[in-house]
Amino acid sequence: MSSKEKSKAPKAGEKITGAQALIRAMEMENVDVMFGLPGGCILPAYDPLIESPIRHILVRHEQGAGHMAEGYAHVTGRPGVAMVTSGPAATNMVTPLCDAYMDSVPMVCITGQVPTSAIGTDAFQECDTVGITRSITKHNELVMTAEDLPMAVRQAFHIATTGRPGPTLIDVPKDVLQNTMEWYWPSDDEVEDSLPGYKPNTKGHARMIKEAAQLILQSKQPILYVGGGVLKARAASALRELAELTQIPVVTTLMARGAFPDDHPLCLGMPGMHGTATAVTAMQKSDLLIALGARFDDRVTGRVNAFAPDAKIIHVDIDPAEQGKVRKPDVPIVGDCRLVIEEIVKAIHDLTKGGVEQADLQPWRSRVSGWREQFPLHYEPSQPGNALKPQFCLEKLRDAAPEGTILVSGVGQHQMWSSQYWKFNEPYTWVNSGGLGTMGFSVPAAIGAKVGRPDKTVWAIDGDTISTFNTCQ
């Protein structure tokens, strides 16, 4: 947090500028840091920021601000905030917004806009920011009056952090920041009433949960297929309880590394085209896939009609649009992963207390163990006088790093080596661009991660460089 004293809060009904209202609203949302780059249209918002306890981190390019906000959000679970000006600054934010949208990262972006009287005239550094970003944000809004700013901020944070997390954007014309308004702060009820069509379902259907528990107990070759939604739902502890209760092997996707400890005997590593042979084979041979916060990505499934052909599917996801999008589930459950997993655990306990026995999984676990021994991750060691292998370098760095080190990766082969050869035993220690595959992600995201978790060692791994932000201030 900044060493500056907390700014004097305006009282309800007090006249303040839109810029003051914007920054005060950020304070009310408990924002402690903001990544940004000032410019003409957003400049009025920087005046009240001087007196605010919010720490502002100046970037050299707007895309970096977005990726820093993402890195911060990845490791803290709190929404990252970026603030930039209009036109090219807003378009430079398109890549991090799309990245956050694809990886379900909570993020709030504030962009400046030309004055309301100039909108639509092709004014200097004008662009249709809302139109450009509509398909890559959960919600965006052009705020046309200073009076609307407090509600717009509350809506943006509420939508970014509830349901399936994701980025939101507020576009603010320069004159709206300069105009005055009477300060107010919307209540939770007022915010919900202002969004009548937005009501994420977090509690899974009771009948579907019972059906899932029954399938789990009947299955002889089940696999827990764990995606990034488990981390977004803060469900790592619930996942471990389910796995240890049922003794079902676990695979963790690229977005879910760390959701289940790599050193746990039930962990099979990462599935898909860059995964372990054991994870891939176990999924293909399974008779039940319990997909938790996973989206059946093409890098995992390959040809969908040949993916896990004999497996029934339980699919838990908070986003109803994911149900049946790639693979039709036998038991679809729309709800928050943590809450649903906890309810499945309760349902399993109830069924077993009622006399239902779980199928014997010992033969299945023995087969899986055999594959693990037969097909470990392997690379040919470097010969004397030759260049060191990247896998070897990663193993050495991994073994020298403190427990709980956060690893941030760029995109490419080094990303795959990092996800394979690092050991992720804690959640929120792996940060990467999974869905969009954004080049240039690692360094700014690592800065954001270090800002969010200054107590942690943070390493950035990229294609031809390894950087540390252990002393980043």
C-alpha positions in Angstrom: 0.0 0.0 0.0 1.1 3.6 -0.5 2.6 5.5 2.4 0.3 8.4 1.6 -2.4 9.0 4.2 -6.0 8.1 3.3 -7.7 10.9 1.4 -10.6 12.7 3.1 -13.7 10.9 2.1 -16.5 13.1 0.6 -19.8 13.0 2.4 -23.0 12.0 0.8 -24.3 15.0 -1.2 -21.0 16.8 -1.3 -20.1 18.4 -4.6 -17.0 16.8 -6.2 -15.7 16.4 -9.7 -16.2 13.2 -11.8 -12.5 12.5 -11.5 -12.7 12.7 -7.7 -15.8 10.4 -7.8 -13.9 7.9 -10.0 -10.9 7.7 -7.6 -13.1 7.7 -4.5 -15.2 4.8 -6.0 -11.9 2.9 -6.5 -11.0 3.4 -2.9 -14.5 2.2 -1.9 -13.8 -1.0 -3.9 -10.6 -1.4 -1.8 -8.3 -0.9 -4.8 -4.8 -0.7 -3.4 -2.8 -0.5 -6.7 -3.4 0.7 -10.2 -1.3 0.2 -13.3 -1.5 2.9 -15.9 -0.1 5.5 -18.3 -1.6 9.0 -18.3 -2.6 10.9 -21.4 -4.8 13.9 -22.4 -8.3 12.6 -21.9 -7.7 10.6 -18.7 -5.4 13.3 -17.2 -8.1 14.8 -14.9 -8.3 11.5 -13.1 -4.7 11.7 -12.1 -5.1 14.9 -10.1 -7.2 13.3 -7.2 -5.0 10.2 -7.5 -2.1 12.2 -6.1 -4.0 12.5 -2.8 -5.3 9.0 -2.8 -3.8 6.0 -0.9 -4.0 4.0 -4.1 -0.6 3.2 -5.4 -0.1 4.0 -9.1 2.5 2.1 -11.1 3.6 3.9 -14.2 4.1 1.7 -17.3 5.8 2.4 -20.6 3.1 0.9 -22.8 -0.5 0.3 -22.1 -0.4 -3.4 -22.9 2.0 -3.8 -20.1 -0.5 -2.1 -17.7 -3.1 -4.7 -18.7 -0.8 -7.7 -18.2 0.4 -6.3 -14.9 -3.2 -6.1 -13.7 -3.6 -9.7 -14.9 -0.6 -10.9 -13.0 -1.8 -9.1 -9.9 -5.3 -10.7 -10.2 -3.8 -14.2 -10.9 -2.0 -14.4 -7.6 -4.3 -12.4 -5.3 -7.7 -13.4 -6.6 -8.6 -9.7 -6.5 -9.4 -7.7 -9.6 -6.5 -6.0 -11.3 -7.0 -2.4 -12.3 -5.5 -0.6 -15.3 -6.1 3.0 -16.3 -5.1 4.5 -19.7 -6.2 7.3 -22.0 -8.2 7.3 -25.2 -7.7 6.2 -28.8 -4.4 4.2 -29.3 -4.0 3.8 -25.6 -7.4 2.0 -25.5 -6.6 -0.1 -28.5 -3.3 -1.1 -26.9 -5.5 -2.6 -24.1 -7.3 -4.9 -26.5 -4.7 -7.7 -26.1 -4.7 -7.9 -22.3 -8.5 -7.6 -22.2 -8.9 -10.5 -24.6 -6.3 -12.4 -22.7 -8.1 -11.8 -19.4 -11.4 -12.7 -21.1 -10.2 -16.1 -22.4 -8.5 -17.0 -19.1 -11.4 -15.7 -16.8 -9.2 -13.2 -15.0 -11.0 -10.5 -13.0 -9.9 -7.1 -14.2 -11.3 -3.6 -14.4 -10.0 -1.2 -17.1 -10.6 2.6 -17.1 -10.1 4.3 -20.4 -10.3 8.0 -21.2 -12.5 9.3 -24.0 -12.8 12.5 -26.0 -15.3 15.0 -24.6 -18.9 14.1 -25.1 -19.4 17.0 -27.5 -16.7 15.5 -29.8 -17.8 11.9 -29.7 -18.6 10.7 -33.3 -16.6 13.5 -35.0 -13.4 11.5 -35.5 -11.8 13.8 -33.0 -8.1 13.5 -32.2 -7.4 10.2 -30.4 -11.0 9.2 -30.6 -12.1 5.6 -31.1 -15.2 3.5 -30.3 -13.6 1.8 -27.3 -16.9 0.2 -26.2 -17.6 -1.2 -29.6 -14.0 -2.4 -30.1 -14.0 -4.2 -26.7 -17.5 -5.5 -26.6 -16.7 -9.1 -27.6 -13.7 -9.3 -25.2 -15.2 -8.0 -21.9 -17.9 -9.3 -19.7 -19.3 -5.8 -19.5 -18.3 -2.3 -20.8 -19.9 1.1 -20.6 -19.4 4.6 -21.9 -20.3 6.9 -19.0 -21.9 10.1 -20.2 -22.5 11.9 -16.9 -20.4 12.4 -13.8 -23.5 11.3 -11.7 -23.3 7.8 -13.3 -19.7 7.1 -12.3 -20.2 5.6 -8.8 -22.8 3.1 -10.1 -20.6 2.3 -13.2 -17.7 1.5 -11.0 -19.7 -0.7 -8.7 -21.2 -2.5 -11.6 -17.8 -3.1 -13.2 -16.3 -4.6 -10.0 -19.4 -6.6 -9.3 -19.5 -8.2 -12.8 -15.7 -8.7 -13.0 -15.6 -10.7 -9.7 -18.9 -12.7 -9.7 -20.0 -15.6 -11.8 -17.3 -16.6 -14.2 -14.6 -13.9 -13.6 -13.5 -11.7 -16.4 -12.6 -8.1 -17.5 -14.9 -5.1 -17.5 -14.3 -1.7 -19.0 -15.4 1.9 -18.1 -14.9 4.5 -20.9 -15.0 8.0 -19.4 -15.1 11.2 -21.6 -12.8 14.0 -20.4 -15.6 16.5 -19.6 -17.3 13.9 -17.5 -14.2 13.8 -15.3 -14.2 17.6 -15.1 -17.9 18.1 -14.4 -19.3 18.1 -10.8 -21.7 15.8 -9.2 -23.2 15.1 -5.7 -21.3 12.2 -4.2 -23.3 9.0 -3.3 -22.4 5.3 -3.0 -24.9 2.7 -4.3 -25.9 0.0 -2.0 -25.6 -3.7 -2.9 -29.3 -3.9 -3.5 -29.2 -0.9 -5.9 -26.4 -2.5 -7.8 -28.2 -5.8 -8.2 -31.4 -4.0 -9.2 -29.5 -2.1 -11.9 -28.4 -5.4 -13.5 -31.7 -7.3 -13.8 -30.3 -9.7 -16.4 -27.2 -10.6 -14.5 -27.8 -13.3 -11.9 -25.0 -15.9 -12.0 -26.1 -19.3 -10.6 -23.6 -20.4 -8.0 -25.5 -23.3 -6.3 -25.6 -26.5 -8.3 -28.8 -28.4 -8.9 -29.4 -30.9 -6.0 -30.6 -33.7 -8.2 -27.6 -33.4 -10.6 -25.2 -33.4 -7.6 -26.8 -36.6 -6.3 -26.5 -38.1 -9.8 -22.9 -37.1 -10.0 -22.1 -38.7 -6.6 -23.8 -41.9 -7.7 -21.8 -42.1 -10.9 -18.6 -41.4 -9.0 -19.2 -44.3 -6.7 -20.2 -46.6 -9.5 -17.2 -45.8 -11.8 -14.3 -48.2 -12.0 -11.9 -46.0 -14.0 -12.7 -42.4 -13.1 -10.5 -39.3 -13.6 -10.8 -35.9 -12.1 -10.2 -33.5 -15.0 -9.4 -30.2 -13.3 -9.4 -26.9 -15.1 -8.6 -23.3 -14.2 -12.1 -22.7 -12.9 -11.1 -24.6 -9.7 -8.5 -21.9 -9.0 -10.9 -19.1 -9.8 -13.4 -20.5 -7.4 -10.7 -20.9 -4.6 -11.7 -24.6 -4.6 -8.2 -26.2 -4.2 -9.0 -27.5 -0.7 -12.4 -28.8 -1.7 -10.8 -30.6 -4.7 -8.2 -32.2 -2.5 -10.9 -33.4 -0.1 -12.9 -35.0 -3.0 -9.8 -36.7 -4.5 -8.6 -38.1 -1.2 -12.1 -39.2 -0.2 -12.6 -41.1 -3.5 -9.0 -41.9 -4.3 -9.6 -40.8 -7.9 -6.5 -39.8 -9.9 -6.3 -36.1 -10.9 -5.1 -34.3 -14.0 -4.6 -30.6 -13.9 -4.7 -28.6 -17.2 -2.3 -25.8 -18.1 -4.6 -23.3 -16.4 -5.0 -25.4 -13.3 -1.4 -26.2 -12.4 -1.1 -25.9 -8.7 -4.8 -26.6 -8.0 -3.7 -30.0 -6.9 -0.2 -30.7 -5.5 2.2 -32.2 -8.0 3.8 -34.3 -5.3 0.5 -35.9 -4.3 0.4 -39.6 -5.2 -3.0 -39.1 -7.0 -1.6 -36.4 -9.3 -0.9 -37.4 -12.9 0.2 -34.1 -14.2 -1.0 -32.2 -17.2 -3.2 -33.7 -19.9 -3.3 -32.9 -23.6 -0.8 -32.5 -26.5 1.9 -31.2 -24.1 0.9 -33.3 -21.1 2.3 -36.5 -19.6 1.7 -39.8 -21.3 0.1 -41.1 -18.1 -2.5 -38.2 -17.9 -3.4 -38.6 -21.6 -3.7 -42.4 -21.5 -5.7 -42.3 -18.2 -8.2 -39.9 -19.7 -8.5 -42.0 -22.9 -9.1 -45.2 -20.9 -11.4 -43.7 -18.3 -15.1 -44.6 -17.9 -15.9 -41.4 -16.2 -14.5 -37.9 -16.6 -15.3 -35.5 -13.7 -14.6 -32.1 -15.4 -14.3 -29.4 -12.8 -14.0 -25.8 -14.2 -12.5 -27.2 -17.4 -13.6 -26.2 -21.0 -12.6 -29.2 -23.0 -9.9 -27.2 -24.8 -8.7 -28.4 -28.2 -5.2 -28.7 -26.8 -6.6 -31.3 -24.4 -9.1 -33.1 -26.5 -7.6 -33.3 -29.9 -10.2 -34.8 -32.2 -13.3 -34.6 -30.0 -15.0 -37.7 -31.4 -11.9 -39.7 -30.4 -11.5 -38.1 -27.0 -12.2 -40.4 -24.0 -14.6 -42.4 -26.2 -15.9 -44.7 -23.4 -16.2 -42.1 -20.7 -19.4 -40.6 -19.2 -19.0 -36.9 -18.4 -19.8 -34.9 -15.3 -19.2 -31.3 -16.1 -19.2 -28.6 -13.4 -18.9 -25.1 -14.6 -20.3 -21.7 -13.5 -20.8 -20.6 -17.1 -23.8 -22.3 -18.6 -22.4 -21.6 -22.1 -19.7 -24.1 -21.5 -22.2 -27.0 -21.0 -22.2 -29.0 -24.2 -20.1 -26.5 -26.1 -17.5 -29.2 -27.0 -18.6 -32.4 -25.4 -22.1 -33.2 -24.3 -22.2 -34.0 -20.6 -24.2 -36.9 -19.0 -24.5 -34.8 -15.8 -24.3 -31.0 -16.4 -24.0 -29.0 -13.2 -24.0 -25.2 -13.5 -22.5 -23.6 -10.3 -19.5 -22.4 -8.4 -16.8 -25.2 -8.4 -16.1 -24.9 -4.7 -19.7 -25.0 -3.6 -20.6 -27.8 -6.0 -17.5 -29.9 -5.0 -18.4 -29.5 -1.4 -22.0 -30.6 -2.1 -20.7 -33.6 -4.1 -18.5 -34.6 -1.1 -21.6 -34.4 1.2 -23.7 -36.4 -1.2 -21.0 -39.1 -1.4 -20.9 -39.3 2.4 -24.7 -39.6 2.6 -24.7 -42.4 0.0 -22.0 -44.4 1.7 -23.7 -43.9 5.1 -26.8 -45.3 3.4 -25.0 -48.4 2.4 -23.8 -47.6 -1.1 -20.3 -48.9 -1.6 -17.7 -47.4 -4.0 -16.4 -49.6 -6.7 -12.9 -51.0 -6.2 -10.4 -48.6 -7.8 -7.3 -50.6 -6.8 -7.0 -52.3 -10.3 -7.4 -48.9 -12.0 -4.8 -47.1 -9.8 -2.4 -50.0 -10.4 -2.8 -49.6 -14.2 -2.2 -45.8 -13.8 0.9 -46.4 -11.7 2.2 -48.7 -14.3 1.9 -46.1 -17.0 3.6 -43.6 -14.8 6.6 -45.8 -14.2 6.7 -46.8 -17.9 6.3 -43.3 -19.4 7.9 -40.6 -17.2 8.7 -37.2 -18.6 12.2 -37.6 -20.1 14.8 -35.7 -22.1 18.2 -36.6 -23.3 20.9 -35.1 -21.0 23.3 -32.6 -22.5 26.6 -34.0 -23.6 29.9 -32.5 -22.3 30.7 -29.4 -24.4 27.2 -29.0 -25.7 24.6 -26.4 -24.8 22.6 -27.1 -21.6 19.0 -28.4 -22.1 16.2 -26.0 -21.1 14.6 -28.8 -19.1 17.8 -29.2 -17.1 18.0 -25.4 -16.4 14.4 -25.4 -15.3 15.0 -28.3 -12.9 18.0 -26.6 -11.4 16.1 -23.3 -11.0 13.2 -25.2 -9.5 15.3 -27.0 -7.0 17.0 -23.7 -5.9 13.8 -21.7 -5.6 12.2 -21.1 -2.2 9.0 -23.1 -1.5 6.0 -21.3 -2.9 7.9 -19.4 -5.6 5.6 -17.9 -8.3 6.5 -18.8 -11.8 5.3 -16.6 -14.6 5.8 -17.8 -18.2 5.7 -16.3 -21.6 4.2 -18.3 -24.5 6.0 -20.9 -26.5 8.0 -24.1 -25.9 9.5 -22.6 -22.8 5.9 -22.3 -21.4 5.4 -26.1 -21.9 8.8 -27.0 -20.4 7.9 -24.7 -17.4 4.5 -26.3 -16.9 6.0 -29.8 -17.2 9.3 -29.6 -15.2 8.4 -27.2 -12.4 6.6 -28.7 -9.4 3.5 -26.8 -8.5 2.5 -27.8 -5.0 0.6 -24.6 -4.0 -2.3 -22.9 -5.8 -1.7 -19.5 -7.4 2.0 -20.1 -8.0 1.7 -20.5 -11.8 0.8 -17.6 -14.0 0.6 -17.9 -17.8 -1.4 -16.8 -20.9 -3.3 -20.0 -21.6 -6.2 -19.3 -23.9 -4.9 -16.4 -26.0 -1.2 -17.4 -25.9 0.1 -13.8 -25.7 3.7 -13.1 -26.5 5.2 -10.5 -24.2 3.0 -11.6 -21.3 5.6 -12.8 -18.8 7.6 -9.7 -17.8 4.7 -7.4 -17.1 2.6 -10.2 -15.5 5.6 -11.0 -13.3 5.8 -7.4 -12.1 2.0 -7.5 -11.3 2.4 -10.7 -9.5 5.3 -9.3 -7.4 3.2 -6.2 -6.6 0.3 -8.5 -5.5 2.5 -10.8 -3.5 5.6 -8.9 -2.4 6.4 -11.7 0.1 6.9 -14.2 -2.7 9.9 -14.9 -4.9 8.7 -14.3 -8.5 10.4 -15.7 -11.6 9.6 -14.8 -15.2 10.6 -17.5 -17.8 10.6 -16.4 -21.4 11.9 -17.7 -24.7 15.5 -16.6 -24.3 15.7 -14.9 -21.0 15.1 -15.7 -17.3 14.4 -12.7 -15.1 13.8 -12.3 -11.4 11.6 -9.7 -9.7 12.6 -10.8 -6.2 13.7 -7.3 -5.4 11.0 -5.4 -7.3 9.6 -2.6 -5.3 
